[in-house]
Amino acid sequence: STRLGFAATVGARPWDFLTGALSVTYVRATLDAPPLASAEDPDPPYRSGQLLPYVAPWVVRADLGAHGVLVRLGDWDLAGRIGAGFSFLSPRPLPFGAFADPVALLDAQAGLTWGPVDLGVQIFNLTDSRFSAIEYSFASNWSPPDAPSRLPARHLSAGAPLTVLATLGVTL
């Protein structure tokens, strides 16, 4: 295979309390020769310049976070933090000329620290998007008595749903 592309990252801290980061990756991944033959697929499909299956051409991640002291309570400062992150994967090529759906996810987190006590909440897939973490395209047969089909079918592994995690930490 041949893979040509770039990766770029930029970070910013415009004020002491605010941090941001953006990373972008692009790759054009192509097959230089047919995939290896197997017993299940003795003549795998191939055309010159075909995109390498399962490799997303574009991957983007953006993060923004803020933190700082909110108020002084007794002997310690009450500090807070909040942040959000966005991930995007462009449609990934699949075998037989198909493409997986694009994936866009939003994550968030917030927390408070007061002296030795830290309380935090992390939320993944904030919008509860339904997406395929992994998507394949291959011939399959789920009905043994029938003649096996040579037509490709889409198979997927579902991505994680809305997930909320809470943490309580104590520093001794």
C-alpha positions as CSV (number, residue, x, y, z in Angstrom):
1,S,0.0,0.0,0.0
2,T,1.0,3.6,-0.4
3,R,0.0,6.2,2.2
4,L,0.5,9.9,1.7
5,G,-0.8,12.6,4.0
6,F,-0.1,15.0,6.8
7,A,-0.8,15.5,10.5
8,A,-1.1,19.0,12.0
9,T,-1.5,20.0,15.6
10,V,-2.0,23.5,17.1
11,G,-2.4,24.4,20.7
12,A,-3.4,27.8,22.2
13,R,-3.4,29.3,25.7
14,P,-4.8,32.8,25.1
15,W,-5.3,33.3,28.9
16,D,-4.0,31.4,31.9
17,F,-7.3,29.8,32.5
18,L,-8.1,28.7,28.9
19,T,-6.5,26.0,26.8
20,G,-7.4,24.8,23.3
21,A,-6.0,22.2,20.9
22,L,-6.8,21.1,17.4
23,S,-5.3,18.2,15.5
24,V,-6.1,17.3,11.9
25,T,-4.8,14.2,10.0
26,Y,-5.3,13.5,6.3
27,V,-4.1,10.3,4.5
28,R,-4.7,9.0,1.0
29,A,-4.0,5.3,1.4
30,T,-4.2,3.2,-1.7
31,L,-3.6,-0.5,-2.5
32,D,-0.6,-1.1,-4.8
33,A,-1.5,-4.8,-5.5
34,P,-4.5,-7.1,-5.0
35,P,-5.1,-8.3,-1.4
36,L,-4.0,-11.8,-0.6
37,A,-6.3,-14.6,-1.8
38,S,-8.0,-16.8,0.8
39,A,-10.1,-19.9,0.8
40,E,-13.2,-17.7,1.4
41,D,-12.2,-15.2,-1.2
42,P,-9.9,-16.8,-3.8
43,D,-10.2,-13.8,-6.2
44,P,-10.4,-10.6,-4.0
45,P,-11.7,-7.5,-5.8
46,Y,-9.0,-5.1,-6.8
47,R,-8.6,-2.1,-9.1
48,S,-5.5,0.0,-9.4
49,G,-5.5,3.0,-7.0
50,Q,-8.2,1.5,-4.9
51,L,-8.5,3.1,-1.4
52,L,-7.2,1.0,1.4
53,P,-10.2,-0.3,3.3
54,Y,-11.0,0.9,6.9
55,V,-8.6,3.9,6.8
56,A,-10.5,7.2,7.4
57,P,-9.0,9.9,5.1
58,W,-9.8,12.7,7.6
59,V,-9.5,12.6,11.4
60,V,-10.1,15.7,13.4
61,R,-10.0,16.4,17.1
62,A,-10.7,19.7,18.9
63,D,-10.5,20.3,22.6
64,L,-11.2,23.4,24.7
65,G,-10.8,23.6,28.5
66,A,-11.0,26.2,31.3
67,H,-9.9,26.0,34.9
68,G,-9.3,28.3,37.8
69,V,-10.0,29.2,41.4
70,L,-13.7,30.0,42.0
71,V,-13.6,31.0,45.7
72,R,-11.7,30.6,48.9
73,L,-13.5,28.3,51.4
74,G,-11.8,28.0,54.7
75,D,-8.1,27.1,54.4
76,W,-8.4,26.0,50.7
77,D,-9.4,27.3,47.3
78,L,-12.3,25.8,45.5
79,A,-11.1,25.3,42.0
80,G,-13.2,24.3,39.0
81,R,-12.5,22.9,35.6
82,I,-14.7,22.4,32.5
83,G,-13.9,21.2,29.0
84,A,-15.3,19.8,25.8
85,G,-13.9,17.8,23.0
86,F,-15.1,17.1,19.4
87,S,-14.0,14.1,17.2
88,F,-14.7,13.6,13.6
89,L,-13.8,10.6,11.3
90,S,-14.7,11.0,7.6
91,P,-16.3,8.1,5.7
92,R,-14.0,5.2,5.7
93,P,-13.6,3.1,2.5
94,L,-14.8,-0.5,2.7
95,P,-14.2,-3.4,0.4
96,F,-16.4,-3.6,-2.7
97,G,-16.6,0.2,-3.2
98,A,-18.7,0.8,-0.1
99,F,-18.1,3.6,2.5
100,A,-18.8,3.6,6.2
101,D,-20.8,6.5,7.6
102,P,-18.9,9.5,9.0
103,V,-18.6,9.6,12.8
104,A,-18.9,12.8,14.9
105,L,-18.7,12.7,18.7
106,L,-18.9,15.3,21.4
107,D,-17.4,14.7,24.9
108,A,-17.5,17.0,28.0
109,Q,-16.1,17.1,31.5
110,A,-16.3,19.2,34.6
111,G,-14.9,19.0,38.1
112,L,-14.2,20.7,41.4
113,T,-11.2,20.5,43.7
114,W,-11.2,21.7,47.3
115,G,-8.1,20.9,49.3
116,P,-7.5,17.1,49.1
117,V,-11.0,16.4,47.7
118,D,-11.6,16.2,43.9
119,L,-15.0,15.5,42.3
120,G,-15.3,15.1,38.6
121,V,-17.8,14.1,35.9
122,Q,-16.9,12.9,32.4
123,I,-19.5,12.5,29.6
124,F,-18.6,10.6,26.4
125,N,-20.8,10.8,23.3
126,L,-22.8,13.6,24.9
127,T,-25.4,13.7,22.1
128,D,-25.9,9.9,22.4
129,S,-25.1,9.5,18.7
130,R,-25.6,6.0,17.1
131,F,-22.4,5.2,15.3
132,S,-20.4,2.2,14.1
133,A,-17.1,1.9,15.9
134,I,-16.0,-0.6,13.3
135,E,-17.6,-1.4,10.0
136,Y,-16.8,-4.2,7.6
137,S,-18.1,-5.4,4.2
138,F,-17.7,-9.1,3.3
139,A,-19.6,-12.1,2.1
140,S,-21.3,-14.0,4.9
141,N,-23.8,-16.8,5.3
142,W,-26.0,-17.0,8.4
143,S,-28.2,-19.7,7.0
144,P,-26.2,-22.9,6.7
145,P,-28.8,-24.9,4.7
146,D,-28.9,-22.3,2.0
147,A,-26.3,-21.9,-0.8
148,P,-23.6,-19.5,0.5
149,S,-23.9,-15.9,-0.9
150,R,-20.9,-14.3,-2.6
151,L,-22.5,-10.9,-2.2
152,P,-20.9,-8.6,0.3
153,A,-22.9,-7.6,3.4
154,R,-22.2,-4.9,5.9
155,H,-21.3,-5.9,9.4
156,L,-20.6,-3.5,12.3
157,S,-19.7,-3.2,15.9
158,A,-21.8,-0.5,17.6
159,G,-20.0,2.4,19.2
160,A,-20.4,3.3,22.8
161,P,-23.6,5.1,23.8
162,L,-23.9,8.1,26.0
163,T,-21.6,7.3,29.0
164,V,-21.4,9.3,32.2
165,L,-18.6,8.6,34.7
166,A,-18.2,10.3,38.0
167,T,-15.0,10.3,40.1
168,L,-14.3,11.2,43.7
169,G,-10.7,11.4,44.7
170,V,-9.0,12.1,47.9
171,T,-5.3,13.0,48.1
172,L,-3.6,11.9,51.3
